[in-house]
C-alpha cells in the first residue's frame, strides 16, 4: 500500500463527510472510509511504522463509534475526525527505531521526499579511520548523483568509522547498490518503497505483518512461503497486498493458539502458517493455511459479514469485524473469489482465486 497516497485519500474522504447529509450514502461512505483506515493500520504495522499504525487505530476508534451509533456525525464528531486524520500525516513514515534519531529538519526532509514519491533507504558502511574522509566523500558524491542524502550518523569503533545514511531516491535498491558498487562494504536496505511491483514483495510483506502480530500477541509462529517466483502484473500485486496482510494477521491472532494451549493439546509449541501461491488453469491461487484452532462450524457462514468478529475484545489487531469483509470486497472487485476450509483444533485455510488477465 502506498501510505502517503492512502493518507491523502483519507483526508479527502473526511472532507467529503463534512458535506454529506445523513442517510444510506453517508453510511456507505463511513463503511468505505473505515475499511481504508483499517487497511492502512495493518500495512503500517507490517512495515514497522508503529506511530502511523497507532494513529490509524485512533481514527478507527472514532469511525467505529459513528458506525455503531455510539456517537453522531455532528460538528464535534467531524472535528474529531479532522484532528485524528491529520495525525496520520504527521506520523513517522519509516521505522521508529530510525526515526527517533533524526533531527527535526531531517524528519521534515524525509516527509517532503515521501510526498514527492521518493523511495527511502538505509545505507550503511564502514571505513578505516586513516582514510575515511576520502572514501566517505566518494560515497556521498555517488549517492548524491542519483538521489538525496538526508542524514549521516557516524560512529567510531576501534580503527573503523561506521556510517548510517538515510537516503532518498526514485531508483530501486539494486540500482543504488550498482551506483556504489566500486566502494567495498556498502549495504543498501529499503525503508520505504512507494509501490509493490512483485508478488515476492507482497508475500514478504504479509510475513512481516504476521511476525508483527505474533510479537504483539506473544505467540511463537513459523512462516513458510511458496511461490515467490510467480510473476503477476504490478496492479494485481498492489491489489492483493492488503487482503494477504489481513489473512496472515488473522491467522496469527485468531488461528494460532498460545504456547500453553498448544502444549496442552499435544501440538508443537510453535505455530505454523504457510502462504502458497501458484498459477492453476489460468488462475492465480494464493492460500493462507495455519495449524491452529480452526473455525467453529456454527459461525463458518458468517465470518465474511461486515461487523462479525470472533474476538472477545477490540485490540490493535482485531475485534472490529472488518478485516475479512474488506478481504472479500477487494477480491470480488478483482473478479475473484475466496473460500475457507477448516478442521477444528487442526487447521484453517483461506484460498483466494483470481482469474489471470488475458
C-alpha positions, 0 to 999 in steps of 0.5 A: 500500500502506498501510505502517503497516497492512502493518507491523502485519500483519507483526508479527502474522504473526511472532507467529503463527510463534512458535506454529506447529509445523513442517510444510506450514502453517508453510511456507505461512505463511513463503511468505505472510509473505515475499511481504508483506515483499517487497511492502512493500520495493518500495512503500517504495522507490517512495515514497522511504522508503529506511530502511523499504525497507532494513529490509524487505530485512533481514527478507527476508534472514532469511525467505529463509534459513528458506525455503531451509533455510539456517537453522531456525525455532528460538528464535534464528531467531524472535528474529531475526525479532522484532528485524528486524520491529520495525525496520520500525516504527521506520523513517522513514515519509516521505522521508529527505531530510525526515526527517533534519531533524526533531527527535526529538519531531517524528519521534515526532509524525509516527509517532503521526499515521501510526498514527492514519491521518493523511495527511502533507504538505509545505507550503511558502511564502514571505513578505516579511520586513516582514510575515511574522509576520502572514501566517505566523500566518494560515497556521498558524491555517488549517492548524491548523483542519483538521489538525496542524502538526508542524514549521516550518523557516524560512529567510531569503533576501534580503527573503523568509522561506521556510517548510517545514511538515510537516503532518498531516491526514485531508483530501486535498491539494486540500482543504488547498490550498482551506483556504489558498487566500486566502494567495498562494504556498502549495504543498501536496505529499503525503508520505504518503497512507494509501490509493490511491483512483485508478488515476492514483495507482497508475500514478504510483506504479509510475513512481516505483518504476521511476525508483527502480530505474533510479537504483539500477541506473544505467540511463537509462529513459523512462516513458510512461503511458496511461490515467490517466483510467480510473476503477476502484473504490478496492479494485481500485486498492489491489489492483493497486498492488503487482503494477504496482510489481513489473512496472515494477521488473522491467522496469527491472532485468531488461528494460532493458539498460545504456547500453553494451549498448544502444549496442552493439546499435544501440538508443537509449541510453535505455530505454523502458517504457510502462504502458497501461491501458484498459477492453476488453469489460468488462475492465480491461487494464493492460500493462507493455511495455519495449524491452529484452532480452526473455525467453529462450524456454527459461525463458518457462514458468517465470518465474511459479514461486515461487523462479525468478529470472533474476538472477545475484545477490540485490540490493535489487531482485531475485534472490529469485524472488518478485516475479512469483509474488506478481504472479500470486497477487494477480491470480488472487485478483482473478479475473484473469489475466496473460500475457507476450509477448516478442521477444528483444533487442526487447521484453517485455510483461506484460498483466494482465486483470481482469474489471470488477465488475458 
